[in-house]
Each structure stands twice: as C-alpha cells, then as structure tokens.
Amino acid sequence: MKPPPHSSRNSRTASRLATPPPFGPALVIIVLSLLASLARPCSERDKASLLQFVAELAHDGGLAGSWKSGSTEEDCCRWEGVACGPDRTVTGVFLPSRGLQGRVSPSLANLAGLVSLNLSNNLLSGGLPPGLLASGSVVVLDVSFNMLSGDFGHHQPSSRWPALQVLNISSNLFSGLFPSTIWEAAESLVALNASNNSFSGQIPASSLCASASAPSLASLHLSYNQFSGRIPSGLSNCSLLKSLDAGNNDLTGTLPDELFTLTLLEHLSLPNNQLEGSIGGISELRNLVVLDLGGNSFSASIPESIGKLERLEELHLDDNSMSGELPSTLSNCTSLVVVDLRNNSFSGELSNVNFSKLPNLKTLDLLRNNFSGTIPLSIYTCRKLTALRLSSNRFHGQLSERIGNLKSLTFLSLVNNSISNITGALQTLGRCSSLTTLFIGHNFLNEAMPDDDRIDGFQKLQVLALNHCSLSGKIPSWLSKLTNLEVLLLYGNQLTGSVPGWINSLKFLFHINLSNNSLVGEIPTALVDMPMLKADKVEPKAFELPVYKSQQRQFRMPISFSTTLNLGMNNFIGVIPEEIGQLKALLTLYLSYNDFTGPIPQSICNLTNLESLDLSSNHLTGAIPTALNNLHFLSKFNVSDNDLEGPIPTTGQLSTFPSSSFEGNPKLCGPMLARHCGSAEALVSTKQTEDKVLKVIFAIAFAAFFGVGVLYDQTVLSKFFWL
C-alpha cells in the first residue's frame, strides 16, 4: 500500500521535534537558575527600607496592609508598586496617584539597586531627601505634583550624580535659587522638569551643559516660576537640546543669538514673559515643530525666512506688538496645524497667504488685528479646519458658499467685522455639519432677521451669538430646530413681538440673553418652564478656542456661561409670575428697564443659587421680601427706581449692598438711604408720614382761619346790634 502523501516529510519533522537541540542542557540550567532566583525573597535591607518609608507616611493609601498581607509578606518583590531585578534587589518603586500623605523618608536612599522612583501626583510634603539625588543608582526620579517644599539650594551637590538622567520635580512648592552646580553634578542628565514651582533669580547657566562628558541635556522645562533676567547664552553648550520651555516667568531682553545655534531644537516655548525685539533668527532652527512666543513684547513683523521652518506644526505669536503683513512664505510651512496670531497689529489682506498649501491646518486664530479685505477663498480648502476666528478685524463682504465645505469646523467666530447678508450667511453656515459654536455678532448691521424655513442645518449647534447687529423682525422660528442649543445671545438688536411659546422645547438651553431689544408682552409660561433653568446639571464640553468675555476674562467651555435669564431693556409688562421660583438653577436673573408692575414675587426667594438679581427701573410695588436674605450667594442686587415701600432689612444679605441698589424708591426707608424708619416693624413710609403732617397742618390752618372768620363775624354783628 502506498504511503499517504507527505508522510515522509511529516516523519522527518516529528523526528526533528523529538530530538533535543544541542543547547538544551544550558537552557535548562538558565531556567532553573531563574526559577531559583524568583523563589528567593528580596533582601531584608530593601524590605526594611520600604517598610520604613510607609511607616513615616501620614496616610499610606492602604499600602501597609497590602504589603503585609498573605503570602506576599516575606517577599517585597511581590509587593504592589515594587519591581526587582534578577538578583532580587529592588530596582523600581512606582506609586503615583495613591493619595500618599506625609514626608518622603530618607530610607528610600538605602535601596542600593533603585533605578526608578515615581511618587508623582500624591500629597507628599516636606523636603526631598538629598540622598535620593546623590544615589549612585537612581536614573529616573519623579516626584511631580506633590506639595514638596523648601529651598532647593540645600541640594547643592558635593559629589557627582553619575546615574541621574531624568529629574521631574514639577508642580511642587520649591522656592529659592535653583542650584547652579546641579549641571556639573548631573553630568548624564537628559531631562529636567522644574516647572510650576517658585524658583527665583536668574536661570543658572555658568556650567549649563558644560561638563567634561557629552552635553546630554535634551529637555529643559522651567515654566511657571519666578525666574528673571535674560535667557542665558550658556544654552549654546546644550547642542543636543530638543525641548526648551521657560514660559510664564519674568524673563527680559531679546532672544540671544546663541539660542539660534541649537539646530536640534524642536520645541521652543517662552510665552508670557517680558521678552522683546524681533524674531528674525528663528528661521535658523530648521527642526522646530512648536514655536510659542505668545504673551511677550515682540515687535516688527514675521520675517520672510519663516518659510524655512518646513517642520513647524504650531506657531503661537499671540499677545505681542507685532505688525506688518503676513509673509507669503508662511505657505511654505506646509506642516502647520495651529496658527495663533491674536491680539497684535498685523494688517493687510489675508490673501497674501495661500492657505491651500496648508492641508493640515486645524486652528487659525487672528482675533483683534487690522486685517482687511475679504476672507480669502483659499481658507475654505483647509478641510481639516476645526476652529476659525477672524473676529475684530476689518473684513467685509459676504461669506462665500465655499465655507460650507468645512465639514470639520466646530468653532467659528467672525464678531465685529463688516460682514453682510445674514440670510445668505446662515443658509451657507447650516452646511457646516460639525458646527457647535457660532459667534457672528456685530455684523449685518440694520438687516432683517430671517424667519423662514430656508435656514436649516445646525443640528449640533450649542452656542449661537447674534448680538449687537440691530436686526429687525421677531425671534425667528428656525431657532426651534436647534435642539442642542445651550447658549442663545440675541441682545442688542431691534427685535419686536413676544417670546415664542416653543422656547421651552430647547431642553438644553440654560443661558438666555434677549436684553436690549423691543420685545413686548408678559413673561410667557414657556419661559418659566425651561428644563435647564430648573436643573443644575450641565455636561461640560470644551470650546475649541477660549471665548473672551473681556480682555482679561475668558471661557473655556459653554458651562462657563452662567445659568442666566436676561430680559432687561425691553417693553415687557404685567407682573413677574410666581412660577419664576421654579427656575432653581438660575445664577443670574435680569428683568431691569421694563414695565413690570406688582410686587416682587415671594417665590424668587426659592432661587437659592442666585448670584445676581436686577429688578431695577420698573414699576414694582410693595415691600422687599425679607426672605431674600436667604439667598446667601447673592453678590449683585438692584431694585432701584421702582415704587417699593417699607423698611430695607438692616441685617442679613441685603444689608451688605450699597445705597445705589435701593435708590429711586421714595417710599423705602433704612440707614443706607438716610431715611430712617419709625421702628424696625414700621410699615408706614416717610412719605406717608409727611402726608399726614401736611394734613394736620392743613386742618390746623383751616381751623384757625375758620376761628378768625367766626370771631370777625361776631365782632361785626356785635357792632351792628350795638349801633
């Protein structure tokens, strides 16, 4: 019988598998040795050092119980957060984010084989044991995000730290001068992060990267401290430096020429200092990926040579004093993802830059400059664009239909330009299917608010700002389609009519500002039945770009807009409905400058989250409810220019507000108005008292006149009869 196919090959394979390889015995010996080492517990010295570390903590996050439980008690190599080498010596301790409190025990320096120590993101305090830095074995030391403190100057090294390569002491409370000799001691240092502390003085540079061995430093982070003086020229010794971050300090002067010799530099971040001069030499740093010089005093223009930075992905020159036109060579930086030039004095037409050559561009922020002309069509070819802000410039004309091609655009701000044709703009923008934030106020001056079904889309829109446009017409019905709307800003227009009943169908709307219009009617039931004005939970979502409430105040997410109902400066009439007390999530309630009548509803006292309440310039009557004192978060209060009467509470929250909050109510009395009430319980106003006095005076005068008249008559009659 013929053998089955491939049987001979299968037999040979089985034979080879059955025959042990020639190095089999050696492998067995290695495996047995490894198993034997694994069976051996860690040294008593290492174990004692770790237990001493835990014993000195004020709170150990459950480590002591974990390390002493069950079968792991005898072998510290099996403890949580502890790593050992083949010889069973402790080589690593990894305990980040464990809620550890107390001091860092010097006993950790007794771990002779320790290579890496990570105690980051805890609540450790006190100083950092010098022995850890002077250890001959520690390569990586990370104690960032704790509360370690003290003058780091006591760590002036007296010997070499040959092993240390990574030192992260960021986000602590260290202060004083940073020791200059640290550069000599840590001759193998590759990365140093000392940011977010309180170090002061100049950045030590006398021996920076000047050790006898190779200048190994590749990453230097010193941001958020109090360093002053100039950027040290000694940085030129750090020829391997790839990342330099010294932002948010008090550095002064110009960028030194030595800085431009660091040709390997990829990340240069020096924002929010007091640096000045030009940035002309930046183009020598051909490997730059991130350049952040925002928040300084740099002047002049962006040099044409910027086009040499072909690897550049982020360009931050915001908040400086730079001017001139944008160089056309910026188009050569084809890797650009972020361009932030806001708050400068750049001018000219934006069409100088061919944005079609920047296919990766995601963020373009040109807020508060002097750019003019129309918005260049090439911007609309940047299909990855997610955030575009051209606010407060001199752009004019209509929006091109091509803006509808930006399907990734989520944030658009065109505020304070001279854009026209609001109907066309809204029809086009409705095609930007990802749009969540739309600021287009201070445009379309004196046009009519479109109110037809041709306005469609905006399914994801959360924030809509159409303020200060002097738009005529009514609150448009197409707004009812924006089912995800959270913030609605229509103030500063000329809208008429009443607030539509469908407004409470916008179930996520929590910030409503309809002030400074010509709206009429009573407050509708729908408005005091808004779901998100009753609830106090709003899911936080971040803006693509910070939104500026003012020059100094910025919002990072829609929830930063307070829960608000602002109907001020309109023509509303009637009483303030009691149902307004249902809106318990309200932080701000403005009803000023209307024609409301009747009393301040008692139900407003239920709005215990209220921070601002303005009912001024109406025709409200009655007393101020004393229960308003229960609004403990109230910091702004105004009921001036009404017809309120009675005493102003002299104790509690209301007594903390100035007289201007109550002026213009002639029947109110209280110490802050210099109109004293008769008693604490007095309900009779000063005005009423004055009226009574006048009546008494009139009665007395009348009686006197009558008496004199009668006396005269009697005298005359007596004379008559006498004669």
BELHU-V443878 format. One record per residue. N is the residue number from 1. SS is DSSP state (hx for helix, st for strand, lp for the rest). Layout:
n=N ss=SS
n=N ss=SS
This chain:
n=1 ss=lp
n=2 ss=lp
n=3 ss=lp
n=4 ss=lp
n=5 ss=lp
n=6 ss=lp
n=7 ss=hx
n=8 ss=hx
n=9 ss=hx
n=10 ss=hx
n=11 ss=hx
n=12 ss=hx
n=13 ss=hx
n=14 ss=hx
n=15 ss=hx
n=16 ss=hx
n=17 ss=hx
n=18 ss=hx
n=19 ss=lp
n=20 ss=lp
n=21 ss=lp
n=22 ss=lp
n=23 ss=lp
n=24 ss=hx
n=25 ss=hx
n=26 ss=hx
n=27 ss=hx
n=28 ss=hx
n=29 ss=hx
n=30 ss=hx
n=31 ss=hx
n=32 ss=hx
n=33 ss=hx
n=34 ss=hx
n=35 ss=hx
n=36 ss=hx
n=37 ss=hx
n=38 ss=hx
n=39 ss=hx
n=40 ss=lp
n=41 ss=lp
n=42 ss=lp
n=43 ss=lp
n=44 ss=hx
n=45 ss=hx
n=46 ss=hx
n=47 ss=hx
n=48 ss=hx
n=49 ss=hx
n=50 ss=hx
n=51 ss=hx
n=52 ss=hx
n=53 ss=hx
n=54 ss=hx
n=55 ss=hx
n=56 ss=lp
n=57 ss=st
n=58 ss=st
n=59 ss=st
n=60 ss=lp
n=61 ss=lp
n=62 ss=lp
n=63 ss=hx
n=64 ss=hx
n=65 ss=hx
n=66 ss=hx
n=67 ss=hx
n=68 ss=lp
n=69 ss=lp
n=70 ss=hx
n=71 ss=hx
n=72 ss=hx
n=73 ss=lp
n=74 ss=lp
n=75 ss=lp
n=76 ss=hx
n=77 ss=hx
n=78 ss=hx
n=79 ss=lp
n=80 ss=lp
n=81 ss=lp
n=82 ss=st
n=83 ss=st
n=84 ss=st
n=85 ss=lp
n=86 ss=lp
n=87 ss=lp
n=88 ss=lp
n=89 ss=lp
n=90 ss=st
n=91 ss=st
n=92 ss=st
n=93 ss=st
n=94 ss=st
n=95 ss=lp
n=96 ss=lp
n=97 ss=lp
n=98 ss=lp
n=99 ss=lp
n=100 ss=lp
n=101 ss=st
n=102 ss=st
n=103 ss=st
n=104 ss=lp
n=105 ss=lp
n=106 ss=hx
n=107 ss=hx
n=108 ss=hx
n=109 ss=hx
n=110 ss=hx
n=111 ss=lp
n=112 ss=lp
n=113 ss=lp
n=114 ss=lp
n=115 ss=lp
n=116 ss=st
n=117 ss=st
n=118 ss=st
n=119 ss=lp
n=120 ss=lp
n=121 ss=lp
n=122 ss=lp
n=123 ss=st
n=124 ss=st
n=125 ss=st
n=126 ss=st
n=127 ss=lp
n=128 ss=lp
n=129 ss=lp
n=130 ss=hx
n=131 ss=hx
n=132 ss=hx
n=133 ss=hx
n=134 ss=lp
n=135 ss=lp
n=136 ss=lp
n=137 ss=lp
n=138 ss=lp
n=139 ss=lp
n=140 ss=st
n=141 ss=st
n=142 ss=st
n=143 ss=lp
n=144 ss=lp
n=145 ss=lp
n=146 ss=lp
n=147 ss=st
n=148 ss=st
n=149 ss=st
n=150 ss=st
n=151 ss=st
n=152 ss=hx
n=153 ss=hx
n=154 ss=hx
n=155 ss=hx
n=156 ss=lp
n=157 ss=lp
n=158 ss=lp
n=159 ss=lp
n=160 ss=lp
n=161 ss=lp
n=162 ss=lp
n=163 ss=lp
n=164 ss=lp
n=165 ss=lp
n=166 ss=st
n=167 ss=st
n=168 ss=st
n=169 ss=lp
n=170 ss=lp
n=171 ss=lp
n=172 ss=lp
n=173 ss=st
n=174 ss=st
n=175 ss=st
n=176 ss=st
n=177 ss=st
n=178 ss=lp
n=179 ss=lp
n=180 ss=lp
n=181 ss=lp
n=182 ss=hx
n=183 ss=hx
n=184 ss=hx
n=185 ss=hx
n=186 ss=lp
n=187 ss=lp
n=188 ss=lp
n=189 ss=lp
n=190 ss=lp
n=191 ss=st
n=192 ss=st
n=193 ss=st
n=194 ss=lp
n=195 ss=lp
n=196 ss=lp
n=197 ss=lp
n=198 ss=st
n=199 ss=st
n=200 ss=st
n=201 ss=st
n=202 ss=st
n=203 ss=lp
n=204 ss=lp
n=205 ss=lp
n=206 ss=lp
n=207 ss=lp
n=208 ss=lp
n=209 ss=lp
n=210 ss=lp
n=211 ss=lp
n=212 ss=lp
n=213 ss=lp
n=214 ss=lp
n=215 ss=lp
n=216 ss=lp
n=217 ss=lp
n=218 ss=lp
n=219 ss=st
n=220 ss=st
n=221 ss=st
n=222 ss=lp
n=223 ss=lp
n=224 ss=lp
n=225 ss=lp
n=226 ss=st
n=227 ss=st
n=228 ss=st
n=229 ss=st
n=230 ss=st
n=231 ss=lp
n=232 ss=lp
n=233 ss=hx
n=234 ss=hx
n=235 ss=hx
n=236 ss=hx
n=237 ss=hx
n=238 ss=lp
n=239 ss=lp
n=240 ss=lp
n=241 ss=lp
n=242 ss=lp
n=243 ss=st
n=244 ss=st
n=245 ss=st
n=246 ss=lp
n=247 ss=lp
n=248 ss=lp
n=249 ss=lp
n=250 ss=st
n=251 ss=st
n=252 ss=st
n=253 ss=st
n=254 ss=lp
n=255 ss=lp
n=256 ss=lp
n=257 ss=hx
n=258 ss=hx
n=259 ss=hx
n=260 ss=hx
n=261 ss=hx
n=262 ss=lp
n=263 ss=lp
n=264 ss=lp
n=265 ss=lp
n=266 ss=lp
n=267 ss=st
n=268 ss=st
n=269 ss=st
n=270 ss=lp
n=271 ss=lp
n=272 ss=lp
n=273 ss=lp
n=274 ss=st
n=275 ss=st
n=276 ss=st
n=277 ss=st
n=278 ss=lp
n=279 ss=lp
n=280 ss=hx
n=281 ss=hx
n=282 ss=hx
n=283 ss=hx
n=284 ss=hx
n=285 ss=lp
n=286 ss=lp
n=287 ss=lp
n=288 ss=lp
n=289 ss=lp
n=290 ss=st
n=291 ss=st
n=292 ss=st
n=293 ss=lp
n=294 ss=lp
n=295 ss=lp
n=296 ss=lp
n=297 ss=st
n=298 ss=st
n=299 ss=lp
n=300 ss=lp
n=301 ss=lp
n=302 ss=lp
n=303 ss=lp
n=304 ss=hx
n=305 ss=hx
n=306 ss=hx
n=307 ss=hx
n=308 ss=hx
n=309 ss=lp
n=310 ss=lp
n=311 ss=lp
n=312 ss=lp
n=313 ss=lp
n=314 ss=st
n=315 ss=st
n=316 ss=st
n=317 ss=lp
n=318 ss=lp
n=319 ss=lp
n=320 ss=lp
n=321 ss=lp
n=322 ss=lp
n=323 ss=st
n=324 ss=st
n=325 ss=lp
n=326 ss=lp
n=327 ss=lp
n=328 ss=hx
n=329 ss=hx
n=330 ss=hx
n=331 ss=hx
n=332 ss=hx
n=333 ss=lp
n=334 ss=lp
n=335 ss=lp
n=336 ss=lp
n=337 ss=lp
n=338 ss=st
n=339 ss=st
n=340 ss=st
n=341 ss=lp
n=342 ss=lp
n=343 ss=lp
n=344 ss=lp
n=345 ss=st
n=346 ss=st
n=347 ss=st
n=348 ss=st
n=349 ss=st
n=350 ss=hx
n=351 ss=hx
n=352 ss=hx
n=353 ss=lp
n=354 ss=lp
n=355 ss=hx
n=356 ss=hx
n=357 ss=hx
n=358 ss=lp
n=359 ss=lp
n=360 ss=lp
n=361 ss=lp
n=362 ss=lp
n=363 ss=st
n=364 ss=st
n=365 ss=st
n=366 ss=lp
n=367 ss=lp
n=368 ss=lp
n=369 ss=lp
n=370 ss=st
n=371 ss=st
n=372 ss=st
n=373 ss=st
n=374 ss=lp
n=375 ss=lp
n=376 ss=lp
n=377 ss=hx
n=378 ss=hx
n=379 ss=hx
n=380 ss=hx
n=381 ss=hx
n=382 ss=lp
n=383 ss=lp
n=384 ss=lp
n=385 ss=lp
n=386 ss=lp
n=387 ss=st
n=388 ss=st
n=389 ss=st
n=390 ss=lp
n=391 ss=lp
n=392 ss=lp
n=393 ss=lp
n=394 ss=st
n=395 ss=st
n=396 ss=st
n=397 ss=st
n=398 ss=lp
n=399 ss=lp
n=400 ss=lp
n=401 ss=hx
n=402 ss=hx
n=403 ss=hx
n=404 ss=hx
n=405 ss=hx
n=406 ss=lp
n=407 ss=lp
n=408 ss=lp
n=409 ss=lp
n=410 ss=lp
n=411 ss=st
n=412 ss=st
n=413 ss=st
n=414 ss=lp
n=415 ss=lp
n=416 ss=lp
n=417 ss=lp
n=418 ss=st
n=419 ss=st
n=420 ss=lp
n=421 ss=lp
n=422 ss=hx
n=423 ss=hx
n=424 ss=hx
n=425 ss=hx
n=426 ss=hx
n=427 ss=hx
n=428 ss=hx
n=429 ss=hx
n=430 ss=lp
n=431 ss=lp
n=432 ss=lp
n=433 ss=lp
n=434 ss=lp
n=435 ss=lp
n=436 ss=lp
n=437 ss=st
n=438 ss=st
n=439 ss=st
n=440 ss=lp
n=441 ss=lp
n=442 ss=lp
n=443 ss=lp
n=444 ss=lp
n=445 ss=lp
n=446 ss=lp
n=447 ss=lp
n=448 ss=st
n=449 ss=lp
n=450 ss=lp
n=451 ss=lp
n=452 ss=lp
n=453 ss=lp
n=454 ss=lp
n=455 ss=lp
n=456 ss=lp
n=457 ss=lp
n=458 ss=lp
n=459 ss=lp
n=460 ss=lp
n=461 ss=lp
n=462 ss=lp
n=463 ss=st
n=464 ss=st
n=465 ss=st
n=466 ss=lp
n=467 ss=lp
n=468 ss=lp
n=469 ss=lp
n=470 ss=lp
n=471 ss=lp
n=472 ss=st
n=473 ss=st
n=474 ss=st
n=475 ss=lp
n=476 ss=lp
n=477 ss=hx
n=478 ss=hx
n=479 ss=hx
n=480 ss=hx
n=481 ss=hx
n=482 ss=lp
n=483 ss=lp
n=484 ss=lp
n=485 ss=lp
n=486 ss=lp
n=487 ss=st
n=488 ss=st
n=489 ss=st
n=490 ss=lp
n=491 ss=lp
n=492 ss=lp
n=493 ss=lp
n=494 ss=st
n=495 ss=st
n=496 ss=st
n=497 ss=lp
n=498 ss=lp
n=499 ss=lp
n=500 ss=lp
n=501 ss=hx
n=502 ss=hx
n=503 ss=hx
n=504 ss=hx
n=505 ss=hx
n=506 ss=lp
n=507 ss=lp
n=508 ss=lp
n=509 ss=lp
n=510 ss=lp
n=511 ss=st
n=512 ss=st
n=513 ss=st
n=514 ss=lp
n=515 ss=lp
n=516 ss=lp
n=517 ss=lp
n=518 ss=lp
n=519 ss=lp
n=520 ss=st
n=521 ss=st
n=522 ss=lp
n=523 ss=lp
n=524 ss=lp
n=525 ss=hx
n=526 ss=hx
n=527 ss=hx
n=528 ss=hx
n=529 ss=hx
n=530 ss=lp
n=531 ss=hx
n=532 ss=hx
n=533 ss=hx
n=534 ss=hx
n=535 ss=lp
n=536 ss=lp
n=537 ss=lp
n=538 ss=lp
n=539 ss=lp
n=540 ss=lp
n=541 ss=lp
n=542 ss=st
n=543 ss=st
n=544 ss=st
n=545 ss=st
n=546 ss=st
n=547 ss=st
n=548 ss=st
n=549 ss=lp
n=550 ss=lp
n=551 ss=lp
n=552 ss=lp
n=553 ss=lp
n=554 ss=st
n=555 ss=st
n=556 ss=st
n=557 ss=st
n=558 ss=hx
n=559 ss=hx
n=560 ss=hx
n=561 ss=lp
n=562 ss=lp
n=563 ss=lp
n=564 ss=st
n=565 ss=st
n=566 ss=st
n=567 ss=lp
n=568 ss=lp
n=569 ss=lp
n=570 ss=lp
n=571 ss=st
n=572 ss=st
n=573 ss=st
n=574 ss=st
n=575 ss=st
n=576 ss=lp
n=577 ss=lp
n=578 ss=hx
n=579 ss=hx
n=580 ss=hx
n=581 ss=hx
n=582 ss=hx
n=583 ss=lp
n=584 ss=lp
n=585 ss=lp
n=586 ss=lp
n=587 ss=lp
n=588 ss=st
n=589 ss=st
n=590 ss=st
n=591 ss=lp
n=592 ss=lp
n=593 ss=lp
n=594 ss=lp
n=595 ss=st
n=596 ss=st
n=597 ss=st
n=598 ss=st
n=599 ss=st
n=600 ss=lp
n=601 ss=lp
n=602 ss=hx
n=603 ss=hx
n=604 ss=hx
n=605 ss=hx
n=606 ss=hx
n=607 ss=lp
n=608 ss=lp
n=609 ss=lp
n=610 ss=lp
n=611 ss=lp
n=612 ss=st
n=613 ss=st
n=614 ss=st
n=615 ss=lp
n=616 ss=lp
n=617 ss=lp
n=618 ss=lp
n=619 ss=st
n=620 ss=st
n=621 ss=st
n=622 ss=st
n=623 ss=lp
n=624 ss=lp
n=625 ss=lp
n=626 ss=hx
n=627 ss=hx
n=628 ss=hx
n=629 ss=hx
n=630 ss=hx
n=631 ss=lp
n=632 ss=lp
n=633 ss=lp
n=634 ss=lp
n=635 ss=lp
n=636 ss=st
n=637 ss=st
n=638 ss=st
n=639 ss=lp
n=640 ss=lp
n=641 ss=lp
n=642 ss=lp
n=643 ss=st
n=644 ss=st
n=645 ss=st
n=646 ss=st
n=647 ss=st
n=648 ss=lp
n=649 ss=lp
n=650 ss=lp
n=651 ss=lp
n=652 ss=lp
n=653 ss=hx
n=654 ss=hx
n=655 ss=hx
n=656 ss=hx
n=657 ss=lp
n=658 ss=lp
n=659 ss=hx
n=660 ss=hx
n=661 ss=hx
n=662 ss=lp
n=663 ss=lp
n=664 ss=lp
n=665 ss=lp
n=666 ss=lp
n=667 ss=st
n=668 ss=st
n=669 ss=st
n=670 ss=st
n=671 ss=hx
n=672 ss=hx
n=673 ss=hx
n=674 ss=lp
n=675 ss=st
n=676 ss=lp
n=677 ss=lp
n=678 ss=lp
n=679 ss=lp
n=680 ss=lp
n=681 ss=lp
n=682 ss=lp
n=683 ss=lp
n=684 ss=lp
n=685 ss=lp
n=686 ss=hx
n=687 ss=hx
n=688 ss=hx
n=689 ss=hx
n=690 ss=hx
n=691 ss=hx
n=692 ss=hx
n=693 ss=hx
n=694 ss=hx
n=695 ss=hx
n=696 ss=hx
n=697 ss=hx
n=698 ss=hx
n=699 ss=hx
n=700 ss=hx
n=701 ss=hx
n=702 ss=hx
n=703 ss=hx
n=704 ss=hx
n=705 ss=hx
n=706 ss=hx
n=707 ss=hx
n=708 ss=hx
n=709 ss=hx
n=710 ss=hx
n=711 ss=hx
n=712 ss=hx
n=713 ss=hx
n=714 ss=hx
n=715 ss=hx
n=716 ss=hx
n=717 ss=hx
n=718 ss=hx
n=719 ss=hx
n=720 ss=hx
n=721 ss=hx
n=722 ss=hx
n=723 ss=lp
